[in-house]
């Protein structure tokens, strides 16, 4: 089995060399997908935001500043691997490397510069002399000797094939599920569907490599997820976010792998032929030196079909493929699942309902006079925050001397969330969604005669990760207006003050040993408390079952355990069925101590920490 690894520029948490050595110890292989652009629902596609500030840079095209940093990074990663002898040419586990990622999706936007960039990237990668093949995924014109590969769920149907007869058919991303966004529901892909398309790719496309994306789910810790992507990642994979088997998916694929492995030599070395077995049925045979492997395919999604093959009858369930490693006996059918299903269980270990065990800290709502960055226009958010925080305060001093019976504050935004305040009082907020790139916040506003302090908190839930000209993206407020009876005041080009981040972030209030000057208070009224930090402690659950926080009673924010961020939460953003997209948040046991673990929550909207719980996760078979 080959372990596909993306590398990004956020390596502070990872020891890449150690990880690859452990893969080798376990008898696995590595496809090292260097990128450096990776997408992967990772914030900014894996790029560090400082790249944005390099003069004259344009990402992923024939642009000298970008190519300089891309070559530096790629060379660094390759040198690390070579110095440790980790390429297969050196006896290591890395059998493949990848440069760029799904570039054909954006190539047309760059015109001839895009074509030149593809050629340059290929030549640069090959010039590093790794001794193993290089790939370009979803790039039909990948220059020789790079291998063009397929990504998707149906590469047996969609892949146009290698662009040269001396290249193999590779499937670099077989999506076992799909990423989930806040407001969205999980994508459930069946074990039968995955098995069918893996088998079809091998049979029809003479496929010799299938890499699952993802085979093991994960957790987008900290602020690493891209725009609107939930903290849990590919939880529907054969091994879920917690590392538990998701059955029957895991067991069914294990049986498929065993069937394919049993005849792999013939599949790799044999001559392929294909033939019709019916209107919607087909067969594929691989033969070499007296050995024979057959795949009998039923493409009918509704009906079972009986086919005749070499004087024998074979019943094929609807939408299925039977594997005959000796061209006689069926050892596996993609629609016949022998593995029992299981379901995940949560057990509540501890509740946090005692108010006296909690402390709180009210974050400060800044006004114009407390800000140091001033501009006569609305500034783009990412360029101001430099990805140091999800939060940017826009503050304004509005002088009002007219009689106004009714007034409204309207803010248009290309960020993700806004919270509006007037003289420290919360007025309301709004948010966009993954598919709606801008939104409007409109809230009632009671204007005082004289000076009114308007403070609007603009929030990003991850940076964008895909598309051409990523460096040009705009986020933050785009227009602000106050309507006073019949009068309208356009404040877009007024004098605005800015503050990056929250006071609690500046004080690093979430650290296990936080600043002693921070004045925590006893827990007060938790109803509708916005921009509030909460702190408590808990002991680690006994045993080794995975641990999660159930944050169903919270609204939106972020959680830390012993100073480690376990990710953003957004319980108040419901899907079309009125349910939160995620309520359980994984707490890696490596973050925990036996006793006295610190838990800090930052709540934007008014969630109640008294109703959260600490749970353990397990699974049980369904009889």
N, C-alpha and C positions, 0 to 999 in steps of 0.2 A: 504494500500500500504506500502511496506517495502522499506526503503531508504538504499541502500547499501553504506557503507562508508569504504574506504581504509584509514588506518592510516599509515603515514610514519614518518621518523625521521626528517622531515623538518616542524616543528610545529610552527616556530616563527611567522608566519602570522595568525595562526588559534587559536581560543579558542574552542577546541573540546567539552568541557563540555557544554559551552553555546550553541553551535550548536545543540547538541543532545537534550538539553532541549527545544530548539525552535521546533525541529521536533516533540517532544511530545505535545507541545502546539498546533501544527497544526493537531494533530490526526493521525500522521504517526508512523511507526515502523522502527527499525534500525537493519540491519545486520552489525555488527561491524567486518570488515575484518582487523584484526590486522597485519597480515603478520608475521614478519616485512618486509620480501621481498614482494613487491607488483607488480613489473613490471610496468604495467599501463602507459607505454611510459613516465615514470618519470625517470629523469636522475639517473643512477646507480641503477635502480630498487627500489629506495626509501632509499637505504643505504647511510649514510654519508661517505664521502671518507676517513675520519680518520680511519674507520674500516680496511681499506686496510693496514694500518701501524701497526696493532696489530701483534706482533711476532707470527709466525707459524700458522696464521689463514687461514682456508679454508672455504669459505662460504657454507652454506646450506648442511652440511654433518655432520657425527659423529666426529666433531672436537671440542675439549673442549673450546678453546678460543671463537669460534663463538657461541657455545651453551650458554656460560656464558652471552654474550651480548644480545643474542636473548631472553633468559629467563628474564634478567633484564628489557628489553624493554617491553616485553609482560606483565610482572608482574606490571610494572609501569602503563600501560594503563588500565589494569583490576582494579587496586587499585583506580585509578582516577574515574572510573565508579562506583565502589562499594561505594566509600566514598560519592558519590552524589546520591546514590540510583537509578541508571539508568538502572539496569538490570530488565527484566520483573519479575524475582523472587523477586524483591524488589518493584515492582509497577512501574518500568520505561519502556521506549519504546524499549530497546534492547532485541530482541527476539532470536537472533542468533549471534554467534561469529565464526570467521574463523581464523585458524592458517595455515601458509605457503600459497603458491599460485601456482597452476599448477605444482606441484613438479614432477609429473610423466614424464613431458617433459624432465627432466634432470636426473632422478633417476638412469638410467642405467650407466651413466658416472661415478657414485660414487661406483658402485658395492655393496658389502655387507654393506659398510658404509652408503650408501643411505637408505637401508632398516632399519638399526638400527636408523638412524636419524628420519625417519617417525614415528617409534614406540616411540622414545623419545619425539618428538614434541607433539604427541597425549597425552602421559601421563603427560607431563608438563602442557599442556593446561587444561586438565580435573582436574588436581590437584589444579588449581586456584579456583575451586568451584564457578563458576559464577551463577549456578542455571539455565542456559539456554544451549541448545545444541551447540556443536562445529561442524564445517564443515572442510572438506578438498576438495577443488575444483579440478576437473580433476585428481582425485586420486582414482583409482578403488579399491585399497587395503587399503583404509583408515581404521585404526584399530578401533574396537569397543571401545567406543560408537560413535566415530566420524562418521558423515554422508558424504559419497562420493557424489559429485555433478557434474553436467555437465556445461561446458562453450562452447559457440559457437553460430551458427545461426540455427542449425537444430537438436536440442536435442531430438525432438520427433522421429528422425530417427537414431541418432548416439549414444544416451545414452544407455549404456549396462544395466542400472538399478541399484538400491541399491544393495550393496554387502551383505545385511542381510535382512531377511523378516520383521524385526521390524524397518526398516529405511524407511523414506519417499523418494519420488522422487523429487529432488530439481534441479532447473536450476539457477545457481548463476550469469551467465553472458549471457544474450541474446543480442548479438551485433546488435544494431539498425543501425549501419553503420560500419565504420572501421577507425582506425586512418590513417592520411594522412602524407606522407613524402614530403620533398622538391623534386621537379621533378616528383611527382606523382599527379594523379587526384583524386577527391573525390569519395568515394564509395557510390553509391546511392542504398539503399535497400528500396523497396516499402512497403507501408502500408499493402498491401495485403499479401506480403510474410511474414512479421513479424506476422501478425494475424494468418495466416495459421499454422505456426510452433508453436506458443504459444498454439493454440487450439489443435493441434495434440499431443503436449507433455502432455497436461492435459488428453486427451481422451485415447491415446495409452499407455502412461507410467504411468497413474494414478498420474500425476504430481500435486503437491499441493503448489508449490512455484515457481514463475518466477520473477527474478530480471533483469531489463533491464540495459544493459551497452552500451551506456549511455542513460538515459532518458532526461537528461539536458546536453547539450554541455557545453564547458568551454574554458578557455584561459590559455595557459601555460605561465604565467607571468615570467619575469626574465629569468633565465637560467635553468628552471626546466624541460624542455622537453628533452627526450633522443635523441640518435643519429639520426640526419636528420629529426626528427618529427617537423612538422610545429607548429606555435604558436597557431593557432586555433585548438580546440580539439573536435571531434565528433559534428561538426556543423550541421550535417544532422540528429541529434537526434530529437525526437518529440518536445522538447523545444530546440531551437538552442543555439549557443554560447552566444547570447544576451538575452536569456530568452523569445524569441518570439515563438509563436506557429508555428510549421512547419506542414502545412496542405497539404494533408489530414491525414498525419500520426498520429498526436495527436488526432484528432477527431475520427478516425476509431478505434484506440486502446481504447479510452474512451468508445465507444459503446461496444467493445469486453469485457472490464472489467465489464461493467454493466450487460451484458448477463451472464457472468460467476458468478458474485456475486449473481445474482438472484436465482441461483440453487446451491450455494456453499455447503450448508449443505448436500445435496444428493450426491454431488461429493466426499465429504470427508468421508461420512459415508456409502454410498451405495455400493452394490456389482457390480463389473464391469464384463461385458461380451462383446464379440466381435464376428462379423460374416461377411461373404462376401456378398457384394451387386452387384458384377460384377468382371470382370477381374482386373480392376484397382480401384474398389470401395470397401469400407468397412464401417462397422458401429460399434459404441461402445455405450453401454447402461449402465447406473448406476441406480440401483433400491434399494429403502429401504422404508419400511412401506407405501406402496401405492404411493410413489412418484417415478418419472421416468425422467431421463435426457438422451437425445440421441445426438450423434454426427454422422452425415452422411458425409463420406469423399469421394471426387473424386480426385484420384491421377493422373488422366490424365492431362498432361500439355497443351493439345491442344483442346480437345473436351469437350463440355458440355454433361452431361449424366443424364438420368432420372432413378431414382431408385424406387423400391417398398419397403415400410417399413410400417408394420402393416396396410396393406390394403389401403395405401395411396401412391400417386405418388409425388415424390419430384424432381424438376429439380436442378441439381448441376452444376454450372458453372465450367469451367476447373480449375484444381488445386484449389479446395476450400473445405471448411467444413461448413456445416450448423449446427447450434446449436438449439436444440429443448428442452427447459427447462421442458416441460411437455410431451415429446415424441410424440407431435402432431404438434405444431405450431413452425415455424421457426422464431426466433427473431433476428438472426444474421447469416450472411454468410460472410466468410472471404474475398471473392472476390467482394462482393457488397459494394461499397464505397458510402456512402450518404453525406459525408463531402465535401464541396467545396475546391478545391485547392487554395493555395495562393502563392504569390511570394514576395520576399524581395525587398525593395526599398531603395536606398540611396539618400539622399539630401545633396548637398554641402552647408555647412554653411559658411565656410571661406576658402579662398585660401591664399597661403603664397608666392605670386609672387613678393612682394616688396623686392628687394635686401637690401634696407636700414634697414629693420626690422630684418635682420639676422646678426649674428656674427659667426666667425669661429675660430677654433684652430687646428693648424697642429700638429699632433702627431709626436714624434721624432723617427727616425729610428736609433736604437743603433748600434754601431760597437763593435768589439771585445774588444777594450780598455775600453769600458764603462760598461762591464759586470763584475759581481763578482763571479758567479758560473762558474767554468771551469772544463772541462772533456776531456779526450783523446778518447772519443767515442760519438756516438749519443745517448742521454739519452731518456728514455721513457717519453712521455709528461705528462701523468696523474700523474705519480709519482713525477714529478717536480712541476707541477702547484698546486697539491692537490685540484683541482677543484675550485681554487680561481679565475680563469680567463679562458676564452676560448682560450687565446692567449699565445704562447711561442715563443720567439725569439731564433733562432739558429744563432750564429755569428761566422765568421771565418776570419782570416787574411791570405790571399793567396799571396805569393811572386812569382812574375813572371818576368823572365829575358830573355825569348825566343821570337823570332819573331813568331807572330801568326796571320795569315790573317783572320781566322774564328774560333770562339770558341762558345761553348754551355755549359750551366749549366743544369745538369740533377739531379733531386731530386726525390727519391722514398719515398712515405709516406703512413703510416697506420693511419693518422689523417683524416681530412675531407676537408681541404682547405690549399693551400700554396700560399704565395705572396713572390716573390723573388726580392731582391734589390742588386745593386752593387754600392758602394760609394754613397749611398743615392738615386740612380736613380732606378725607378721602371722598372723591366725587364718583368714582367708578372706573371701569376699564373695559377693554375688549381684546380680542386676539384674532389672528388669521388662522390659516391651516396650510398643510403641505401643498395643497393644490390651488390655494388662493394666495397670491403673492403680495397683495396689499389689502388693507382694511381700514375702516373708519371708526374712530371712537367719538361718540357724541354723548355728553353728559350735562345735566342741569348745573348751572353755576349761579351762585348768589354773590353778586358783586357788591363790595363795600365802596362807599364814597372815599376817594383818595387812592392809596396804594393797595393793589392786590398782588399777592405773590402766587404765581402759577408755577407748579412743579409737575413735570410729566416724566415718569419713569418708563423708558423704552427698554424692552427685554428681547434678547435673542435666545432661542432655544437651539443652539448649534449654528455653525456657519454653513453656507452652501458647500456642496462637495462635487458638483457635476456641471457640465456644460462648457462651452467655449468662453473665453475672455473672463475667467473667474476673477481676475484681478480688478475688473471694472464693476463688479456687483455693487449695488446700492442698498443700504439698510438704514433704518431709523426713520424719524419723522420727516415727512415731505411737505406738509402744509398744516398750519394751525390758524384757527379763526375763532373769534368770539362774536356771537350774535346777541345784541342787546335790543330787545323789542324790534323796531324796524331797522336799527343800525347794524352794520356788520364791520368788524375790524379784522383785517388780514394781518396776522402777526408773523407770517412766514419770514419776512425780511426785517424783523425787529431785532433788537439787541438781546441775544440769548447767552445765558451762562451755562456751563457744563461741568458735571462731576462724573468721573469714571468710577463705577462700582459703588458698593454700599459701605457704610461705616464699619459694619461687622466684618466685611472682607478686609478692609484696611487694617483692622485690629487682629485679624486672623483668629477670630473668635471661635472658630471650629477646631483649632488645634487642641490636642489632648492637654497640653500645658499652656493654656492661653494666657494672654497678658493679664497680670495681676491687677492692673488698674481698671479692668472691665467690671462694671457694677451690675452684676446679675441681681434680679429681683425675684421675690416669690411669685409663683404663678398666679395671675389675676384672672379676669374674665377672658375666656378664650373665644368668645363669640365675636366674629367679624374683626378679629385683630389682624391688621395687615402689616406686612414688613416686620415680622417678629421672629426673633431667634429663640429656640427652646433647647434646654439642656437637661439631661438626666443621665443615669448610669444603670448598667445591667451586668449580670454575670453570664458567662458563656454557657449555652446548653450542653449538657453531658452528651457523650457519644461522638459520632463522626458524621451524622446526617447533615446535609447542607442546611444553611441557616438563611432566613429571609425576614425582613421587616414587612409587616402588613400595614400599609399606610393609607388604608381605604378612607379614613376619616379626615385626611388632610386635603389641601387644595392644590397648590403648586409651589414648588421650591426645590430644595436640594438637601441631601442628608449626608452626614459624616459619622463614621465610627472610628474612634481613637485617632482622629485627625485625617483619616482616609475618606475621601469622597466616594460614596457608593452610587453616585449619579443623580441626575435630575429626576424629580417626580412631577406628574401632572395629572392628578386624580380627577380634577374638575372638568377636564376635556373629555367628553363622552363620545362614544361611537354612535352609529345610526340606531343602535338598539338601546341607547341610553345607559351604556355601561362604560366604566373607565377602561382605557386601553391597557393599563397595567396597574396593579395594586400591590403585588409582591416584589420586593427589591432585595436582590441577592446580597448577602453580607459574607464575603469569603472568610472561611475560618482562619486563614492566614492573617487576617486583620485583627483577630480576637485574642484577648488574654483570658485566663481562667475566670478572674473576677475583676470587677471594677472597670468595665468597658464604658467609655464615654460615648454618648449619643447626642449629636447636635442636629437640629432641624432648622432650616430657614424657610419660613412660610410667608408667601406673598399675599395670599388671598383671604385668610381667615379660617384655615382648617383647625381641627381640634386634636391636639396630641394625646388627650386623655383616652382616646379610643383606638390607638394603634396597638399592635402586638408584635412579639417576637415569636416566629414560628420555625419549626423544622420541616424539611421537605423529604418525602419518601414516595415510593411507588408500590402498587400492589397489582397482581394479576387480576384480570376480569375473567371469571369462570364462565 
